[in-house]
Amino acid sequence: MRKRFLYIIPVKSLLEVKSEIREEIFERMREKLLRCALMNEQTLGLALLMKQAGVLRRYFPEQDVSKIEYTFF
């Protein structure tokens, strides 16, 4: 049995994402979350999954996480 992230996504697929692409995704998410910008369903879903998994602090600076949690969640 392969390990899965959030019981849905195979871990292997997460590890194959190139770091520059991953950083670009998180930078775009950070901008949208901080500006309370309109988001599509995919971005919103990913943000909620990150919140539930408790990984916002892994990818965003602490001061940004505080603002995001206060305004968005």
C-alpha positions, 0 to 999 in steps of 0.5 A: 500500500502506498502512503497518501497525503490526506488519505487522497493524494499519493505521496509519490506525486507530491515528491515529483513536483519540481521545487520551483513550480511548488514555490510559484504555486505557494507564492501565488496562493500567499498573494491571493490569501493575503489580498483576500482575492477572488479564488477558483475552486482549486485554490480555495480547496488547496488552501482549506486542505493546507489549513486542515493539515496544519501546514500553512506555517511550513510554507508561509512566514509566521506574520503572513500565517497570522494575517491569513488565519485572521482574515481568511479562516 
